[in-house]
């Protein structure tokens, strides 16, 4: 394989942007799979097609990288971006395949929220690729990613705790986005003052108020 020692116009950022668009679509489909069980088959088929297209694009980026001597950013960074996005798409495909295979009829809140976070993180990664292309600062996007990553770690811990509790015969589901209120703030079957209006349904669903009220008795 000949090595090109002269500058060659390879639009790596466009290729990485196309790859990121596939990642965003796959993450969006995964979120739909976990939310809408009636569309699992169609969504899984599309995820499989995206994975095949992403494999081809990943190989093309690697091939172009091996043929190009001068790159817009460090060669190792392009290599890692390419593989990281490809690995993420492969993992999404694996989760979607298992969701279809096992025929789930209910997915707990932490898993659904993590899937939505994954979609958001993929979109932020796309913004960072654009920033690299334009040579602008990515500090704001990095801060967002770190915050979402921290939330995902909390969601993972909550989900694992709920799973252990369910195996022991309990069925309580905790929404980590809703913190328990002080005793006396709410009454069983009624939302507290903090969750009146748009938050009332969520307050009742996850029983944050009724739990705290009952514990104060």
C-alpha positions as CSV (number, residue, x, y, z in Angstrom):
1,X,0.0,0.0,0.0
2,X,1.6,3.3,-1.2
3,X,1.9,6.1,1.3
4,X,1.0,9.5,0.0
5,X,3.7,12.0,1.0
6,X,1.9,15.0,-0.5
7,X,-1.0,16.8,0.9
8,X,-4.2,15.1,0.0
9,X,-7.7,16.5,0.4
10,X,-9.5,14.0,2.5
11,X,-12.5,15.4,4.3
12,X,-12.1,13.5,7.6
13,X,-14.4,15.8,9.4
14,X,-17.2,15.2,6.9
15,X,-16.6,11.4,7.2
16,X,-16.7,11.6,11.0
17,X,-19.8,13.8,10.8
18,X,-21.5,11.2,8.7
19,X,-20.5,8.5,11.2
20,X,-21.8,10.6,14.1
21,X,-25.2,11.1,12.3
22,X,-25.4,7.3,12.2
23,X,-24.6,7.1,15.9
24,X,-27.3,9.7,16.7
25,X,-29.9,7.8,14.7
26,X,-29.0,4.5,16.3
27,X,-29.2,6.0,19.8
28,X,-32.5,7.6,19.0
29,X,-33.9,4.3,17.8
30,X,-32.6,2.5,20.9
31,X,-34.5,5.1,23.0
32,X,-37.7,4.4,21.0
33,X,-37.2,0.6,21.5
34,X,-37.1,1.0,25.2
35,X,-40.1,3.4,25.2
36,X,-42.4,1.9,22.6
37,X,-42.4,-1.9,22.5
38,X,-44.8,-2.1,19.6
39,X,-42.1,-0.8,17.2
40,X,-39.2,-3.0,18.4
41,X,-39.0,-5.1,15.2
42,X,-38.9,-2.2,12.8
43,X,-36.4,-0.2,14.9
44,X,-34.1,-3.2,15.3
45,X,-34.0,-3.8,11.6
46,X,-33.0,-0.2,11.0
47,X,-30.4,-0.4,13.7
48,X,-28.9,-3.4,12.0
49,X,-28.8,-1.6,8.7
50,X,-27.1,1.4,10.3
51,X,-24.5,-0.9,11.9
52,X,-23.6,-2.4,8.5
53,X,-23.3,1.1,6.9
54,X,-21.2,2.3,9.9
55,X,-18.9,-0.7,9.5
56,X,-18.2,0.2,5.9
57,X,-17.7,3.9,6.8
58,X,-15.3,2.9,9.6
59,X,-13.2,0.9,7.2
60,X,-13.2,3.8,4.7
61,X,-12.0,6.3,7.3
62,X,-9.2,3.8,8.4
63,X,-8.2,3.3,4.7
64,X,-8.1,7.0,4.0
65,X,-6.1,7.6,7.2
66,X,-3.5,5.0,6.1
67,X,-3.1,6.7,2.7
68,X,-2.8,10.3,4.0
69,X,0.4,11.7,5.4
70,X,-0.9,15.1,6.5
71,X,-4.1,15.1,8.5
72,X,-6.2,18.1,9.9
73,X,-5.8,17.0,13.5
74,X,-3.5,14.4,15.1
75,X,-3.7,11.0,13.3
76,X,-4.3,9.2,16.6
77,X,-7.3,11.4,17.4
78,X,-9.0,10.6,14.1
79,X,-8.3,6.9,14.7
80,X,-9.8,7.0,18.2
81,X,-12.8,9.1,17.2
82,X,-13.5,6.6,14.4
83,X,-13.3,3.5,16.6
84,X,-15.1,5.1,19.5
85,X,-18.1,6.0,17.4
86,X,-18.1,2.6,15.7
87,X,-17.9,0.7,19.0
88,X,-20.8,2.8,20.3
89,X,-22.9,1.8,17.3
90,X,-22.0,-1.8,17.8
91,X,-23.0,-1.7,21.5
92,X,-26.3,-0.1,20.6
93,X,-27.0,-2.8,18.2
94,X,-26.2,-5.4,20.8
95,X,-28.7,-3.8,23.3
96,X,-31.4,-3.5,20.7
97,X,-31.0,-7.1,19.6
98,X,-31.3,-8.3,23.2
99,X,-34.4,-6.1,23.8
100,X,-36.0,-7.8,20.8
101,X,-34.8,-11.3,21.6
102,X,-36.0,-11.3,25.2
103,X,-39.3,-9.6,24.4
104,X,-39.3,-7.1,27.3
105,X,-42.7,-5.6,28.1
106,X,-41.4,-3.1,30.7
107,X,-38.1,-1.2,31.1
108,X,-37.3,0.6,34.3
109,X,-36.9,4.3,34.4
110,X,-33.1,4.4,34.9
111,X,-32.5,2.4,31.6
112,X,-34.9,4.6,29.7
113,X,-33.3,7.7,30.9
114,X,-29.8,6.4,30.2
115,X,-30.9,5.7,26.6
116,X,-32.1,9.3,26.2
117,X,-28.8,10.5,27.7
118,X,-26.9,8.4,25.2
119,X,-28.8,10.1,22.4
120,X,-27.9,13.5,23.9
121,X,-24.3,12.6,24.3
122,X,-24.0,11.5,20.7
123,X,-25.4,14.8,19.6
124,X,-22.9,16.7,21.7
125,X,-20.1,14.6,20.2
126,X,-21.3,15.8,16.8
127,X,-21.1,19.4,17.9
128,X,-17.5,18.8,19.1
129,X,-16.5,17.4,15.7
130,X,-17.9,20.6,14.1
131,X,-15.9,22.6,16.6
132,X,-12.7,20.7,15.8
133,X,-13.4,21.4,12.1
134,X,-13.8,25.1,12.8
135,X,-11.0,25.2,15.3
136,X,-13.2,26.5,18.1
137,X,-13.2,25.8,21.8
138,X,-15.1,22.6,23.0
139,X,-15.0,23.4,26.7
140,X,-18.7,23.9,26.9
141,X,-19.4,20.5,25.2
142,X,-16.9,18.7,27.4
143,X,-18.6,20.2,30.5
144,X,-22.0,18.9,29.3
145,X,-20.7,15.5,28.6
146,X,-19.1,15.2,32.0
147,X,-22.4,16.2,33.7
148,X,-24.4,13.7,31.7
149,X,-21.8,11.0,32.4
150,X,-22.2,11.7,36.1
151,X,-26.0,11.4,35.8
152,X,-25.6,8.1,34.0
153,X,-23.4,6.7,36.7
154,X,-26.1,7.7,39.3
155,X,-28.8,6.1,37.1
156,X,-26.8,2.9,36.8
157,X,-26.5,2.6,40.6
158,X,-30.2,3.3,41.0
159,X,-31.1,0.7,38.4
160,X,-29.0,-2.0,39.9
161,X,-30.5,-1.2,43.3
162,X,-34.0,-1.5,41.9
163,X,-33.2,-4.8,40.2
164,X,-31.9,-6.3,43.5
165,X,-34.9,-5.0,45.3
166,X,-37.3,-6.5,42.6
167,X,-35.6,-9.9,42.9
168,X,-36.4,-9.9,46.6
169,X,-40.0,-9.4,45.9
170,X,-40.3,-5.6,46.0
171,X,-41.6,-3.5,43.1
172,X,-40.8,0.1,44.1
173,X,-39.3,2.2,41.3
174,X,-37.2,5.2,42.2
175,X,-36.8,8.2,39.8
176,X,-33.3,9.6,40.6
177,X,-34.4,12.9,39.0
178,X,-36.9,13.4,41.9
179,X,-35.4,13.7,45.3
180,X,-37.4,12.7,48.4
181,X,-39.1,15.6,50.2
182,X,-39.0,16.4,53.8
183,X,-41.6,14.7,56.0
184,X,-45.0,16.4,55.9
185,X,-44.5,18.2,52.5
186,X,-47.0,15.9,50.7
187,X,-49.8,13.6,51.5
188,X,-50.5,10.1,50.2
189,X,-52.1,10.2,46.8
190,X,-51.5,14.0,46.4
191,X,-48.5,15.8,45.0
192,X,-46.6,18.2,47.2
193,X,-46.3,21.9,46.5
194,X,-43.1,21.5,44.6
195,X,-44.7,19.1,42.1
196,X,-47.9,20.8,41.5
197,X,-48.8,21.4,37.8
198,X,-46.5,19.7,35.2
199,X,-44.6,17.7,37.9
200,X,-47.6,16.3,39.7
201,X,-47.9,13.2,37.5
202,X,-44.3,12.3,38.1
203,X,-44.6,13.1,41.8
204,X,-47.4,10.6,42.1
205,X,-45.9,8.0,39.8
206,X,-42.7,7.7,41.8
207,X,-44.4,8.2,45.2
208,X,-41.7,10.6,46.4
209,X,-44.2,12.6,48.5
210,X,-46.4,9.8,49.8
211,X,-43.3,7.9,50.8
212,X,-41.9,10.8,52.8
213,X,-45.3,11.5,54.4
214,X,-45.9,7.9,55.4
215,X,-42.5,7.7,56.9
216,X,-43.2,10.7,59.2
217,X,-46.2,9.1,60.8
